[in-house]
Amino acid sequence: MNNTRNEIKAQIIRAGFTMQEVCDRLHDDYGWSDSVSNFSNKLRRESLRFREIVELADVLGYDIEWVPKETNRFLGRGGAAERTRVRVYADASDTKLATTRQKRRDR
């Protein structure tokens, strides 16, 4: 249960902020309570809404992205379909999504 709380706190530290600084920024930018104890209780109860997670990420300088898991699937149409492994990932240097395709050998 504390895993989510610890992960968020670790992200706050990695971004170079204290809990009070994050609370102050959330209050100024999004109208959150400026109370550290209120924020800590939300983390402890794991009661943050998705919108709040997005706002928290913004204050920390992060974006939330939906990235598909690596999967095997058929690409193409009709008889031209080939079996491929598709992996979509975010490039850390330019944060643009890139796609790699690798043919999967049928055994």
Protein Blocks (a to p, Z undefined) as FASTA:
>chain_A
ZZmmmmmmmmmmmnopafklmmmmmmmmnopafbfklmmmmmmnopacfklmmmmmmmno
pacddddddddddedehjlbccddddddddfklopacddddddddZZ
